[in-house]
Amino acid sequence: MSYNEAMAATTGLTIDDFERLPSEVAENHELVDGELIEVSGNTPRNNGLRDFLLVLLFPIVRERNLGVVVAEQEYDFNGAAHGPDVSFFGPSKRALMNPGKRVQRFVPDLVAEVISDSDTYNAIMRKKERYLDAGVIEVWLISAETREITIYTKDSIRRVIGSGILATDLLPGISIHVEELFHWL
């Protein structure tokens, strides 16, 4: 498929179609309702928060063999392709990972999204619902502006701010002081 053909075919796409798009077409796009949706590049603030969260989680997840934590990995969320800022899945899903695919055909157990200035409330809430409906156990929405993290599950909402501690049963023994996450901003 040529670049021009790929750009012309931006509606009615499936995950398999998205997978076959040239990297330069798929880059900075997500697939929602069969359409390519442009996602903005992140600011240094958003990248820094994402990377710092990854740096905090990665060594402990690896040391304790809790599973896999990764940034910007795309997954199939009931036909929508999203690449959460940070995602985690337990050891039972490791065998499902296909290193040859852009979009993994399973969903992670936890996703964290750093809310960007270009995200609208409605869009981020729809994405959060898409994650939960597809089987994600926890969704963390991180706001640099308000310095808070809101944790969503199918049955609950929890907000962590200030001197609060971010912790989850999905990552036993891991606790992050919210102030520490936002300290460098």
Number of C-alpha atoms within 10 A of each C-alpha: 9 10 13 9 10 17 15 9 14 16 14 12 18 17 21 12 14 24 16 15 18 14 12 10 17 19 11 15 18 19 25 21 15 18 17 22 16 12 13 12 11 17 11 10 15 21 15 17 23 22 16 16 18 18 12 14 20 17 12 16 19 12 9 11 11 18 18 17 22 16 17 13 18 22 23 19 26 17 18 24 27 21 22 23 23 22 25 28 22 17 12 9 15 11 7 12 12 12 8 7 13 19 22 21 18 19 23 27 18 25 26 22 23 22 18 19 13 11 13 11 10 9 11 15 13 12 19 21 17 18 27 21 13 16 18 24 19 23 25 22 20 24 18 18 11 9 16 19 24 16 20 20 18 13 6 8 12 11 14 17 15 14 11 15 16 19 15 13 7 16 18 12 11 15 14 15 16 18 15 12 20 20 10 10 12
